[in-house]
């Protein structure tokens, strides 16, 4: 249920959600002509904000839109929005569209961007999901060829996510031309013989901020890494398979297409990396100082 009193940001103002209005001629509504970011916030501290802002700029450049704010302005706005929420751990969603104009495919010259931000409680995996893993289904990746851009045109991802829901799974893991790409709203990594193997960041997958963080904490924990293309056969024969995203952090897959995967429980490399990931989060450092 929507909280009408929730404070959001729209075009220079902080307003109640029920008072936020966007024209039906906004190109985000008409064309999905926009980009977005989701920034996890722990203890009211944005996680890897510079990384998210770099990816935002990359997406804006990719769709030929000007950035309406500097990094300093974005950081200030995100922190101000977080301060207005009653919850501590948050997921900040920010969206920029090409603005309001008559319906015409060509870019509207001079139209000011529409900038929207909202923050909700951070929906992290449950203890049961962390301890027992989650189910996924697989499908052929039939989306467009610029999956590296974080755009609001997400119908392909929506259909893939719904496929998972239809099968009581949390995600759809996708393959294109026989190679692992990603899931509908997550990156995918595998483990073979103790080595974490991750598909390379190219135009077919989103350059995940949590993907990078996962590889960093794995390396720091002494785990061997290998970034390269992964065949479908190799992925489905792996010892472990993980999801990573801002809201899933790192999550083990223990069922694929209705059958147990690997040992059917989260593996030892996952457990090692999950604990290392928890230790590097901002609130973990604050808790350590408080003890």
N, C-alpha and C positions, 0 to 999 in steps of 0.2 A: 504493500500500500504506500502511495506517495505521501510524503510529509510536506504539506503545502506551506508550512512555516519555515522550511529549510532555506538557508541563505545560499544563493548562487550568485555568480557574476555574469553580467551580460553587458557588453559594449560600454564599459567604463563605470558601471554601477553595481553595487551589491544590493540585491533585492530578494524578496521572498520568492520561492519557487512558483507560487501561484500567480505572481505578478510578472514573471518573465515571459515575454512575448516576442516571437520572431515572425516576420512576414511570410506568407505562403509563397511569395516570389523569391525567397532566399534560395540561392543556387545550391545550398546544402540540402534543401528539401526537394527541389526540382531535379537536380542531377546527382546528388551525393558528391558535389564539387567542394570538397574540403579535406582537411587532415585533422588528426587528433593525437593525443598522448594520454597515457594513464600513468600517474606517478604514485607509487606506494609511499605511505607516510607512517613512520613508526614513532610513537611518542611525540607526535606533532612535528617530527623532523623529516622533511622530504628525503627519500632514499635515492642517491645517485642523480640528483637534480641536473648537474652539468651534462651527464650522459643523455638524459631525456631531452634536454634542450638542444643538444647536438643532433639527436635523431629527428626532433621536430623541424629543425632547420633543413635537414636533409630531405624530409618529406615535402616541405614548402618549396624548396628548390626544384624537387622532382616534378611538381605540378605547376611550377612557374607562378607562385604566389609570394608576395612580399610578407616578411615577418612584421606584424603590427607592433611588436615590443622588443626591447633589448633583453638580454639574458637577466640583467639586474632587475628590470621591471617585471619579468615573468616570475622571478624568484620572490619578489616582494608581494605580488598578487597572490601567488600560491600560498605563501605563509599567512597572508591576511585572511584568505578564505578558510584555511585550516583553523585559524584562531577563532573563527565564528561558528565552528561546529562543536556540538557537545561531546563528541567521541574523540578518542585519542589516536588510535591507529586508523588511518584513512586511505581511501583510494581517490585521488584527485583526477578528474576527467577534464581535459581542456580540448576545445574544438575551435578551429578557424575555418570559415567558409569564404568563398569569393564574393559574398555579399548579395544584396538585393538588386535585381535588374529585370527587365522584360525577358521573357523566355526566348533565348537565342543561344545556340551552342557556343558561339564565339565568346571569348572573354569580354566582359563589359568594361570599357575604359573608364577609369575613375571611380568605380564603385567601391566604397569602403568595406573592408572585411567585417564579417560578423564574428565576434569573439565571445565564446561561452565557456564557463567553468562551473563545475559542481563537485562536491566531495561527499562521499558516502563511507560508511564503515568498511574497513578493509576485510573482504571476504576470504580469509585464509582457509586452507584445508583443515578439516576436522582431525582430531586425534586419531579417530578410526581410519581415516584415509591415509594418514602418515604411517600408521603402524601396520596396516593391512594392504595398502596400495589401492589402485583404482582400475576400473575397466575401460577399455577403449574399443572402438571399431576401426576398420581400415577402409579406405576408398581411394579411387584414382583422383589425383589433384587436377581439377578442370578449371581452375581460376585463371585470371589473366596473368601476363608475364611480368608484372611489376609489383610483386608481393612484398618487395623491399620497402615500398612506400606505405606509410601508415595512414591510409585514406579512409574517409567515412563511407566509401562505396564498398560495403561489406556483404553484399548479398550472397556471394559465393561462400564466404565463411559462415554466414548465417545458416545456409542450407546444410553445410557440413556439420555444424554444431547441432542442428536439429536431427540429423541422421543419428548422432550419438544419443540424443535424448530419446529418440524412438526405440533405441535398443538398450535403454537403461545404462548407458555408459556416460562417462564424463567428457570424452573427447573423441574426435575422429582423426586418426593418424593418416596422413596422405602420402601418396607416392606418385611421382610423375615420370613416365617413361622408364619405370623399373627402379627409380631411385627415391629414397626417403627425402621428403621436403620438410614439412612441419605438420602441426595439428591446426584445428580451426581457430584456436585462440592461444596457442602455446608453441614453443619450440620443442623439438624432440631430440633426445640424445640416447645413445645406447652404450652398453658396457660389454666388452669381450675380453676374457682373460685378464681382468683387472684394469683394463685401459678404457677410459671414457672416449668415445668416438662421436664426433659432432659433425653434421653436414656443414659445409662452408657457407658463410654469409654471402650470398649472391642475390640476383634479382628474383629468385624463386622462393625466398623465405624472408620473413621479417627479421631485421638485425636486432634480436632481443637484448634488452638491457640485463635481464635476469640470466639469459644465456651466457653473456659475458661474465657476470658475477659468479655463476656456477662454475665456469671453467677456471676462473681465478681462485676460488676457494678450493677447488679440487687440486689445482697445481700446488697451492700453499700447503695442502694436507698430504702432499707426496704422491698423489695419484697421477699416473701417466696419461697424457692427452694425445689425441690424434684427430685433427680437423681435416676431413676429406669426405668425398662422396660415399654414400652408404647404399648398397643395393637393397632391394626389398627382401631378398632371400637372407642377406646378412642380418638385417634388422630383425626379422622374425625368428632368426636362430640365435639371437644374442642372449647373453646371460642375464642382462638387465636392460630395461628400457625406462626412460624418465620423461616427464613433462617439465617444462620450466616456463614461468611467466611471472608477471608482477603480482598476480593474486594467488598463483599456485606455489610460488617460490620454486622448490624442487619437489617433485612428487613421483613416486614409483608406480609403474604400470605392472599389474599382476594378472590381468586378464585381457586377452586380445580376441575379438570376434567370438566371444562366448566361451573360450577355452583358457585354461590356466596358462600363464606365460612364465617361462623360466621355472623357478621353484614354487611359483604361486604365492610368494611372499617377498616383501622388499629385500633386496640383496645387501651384502656387506658393504659394497662400495657406495651404494645409495645412503646407507645409514651413516657412514663416515662423512660423506659430503653434506648430508642434511644437518648434522650436528655442527659442522664447520660453518655452514651458511647461517644457522641461528646465532652462532657466536659473533658473527661479523655485523649483524644488524645493529642499528643505532641504539635501540632500547636495551640490547644485551650489554653494551658498553656502559650505559647509564646504570643498569642494575648492578653491574660489577662495582662501580664507584660507590653505590649506595650501601653495599654490604660492609 
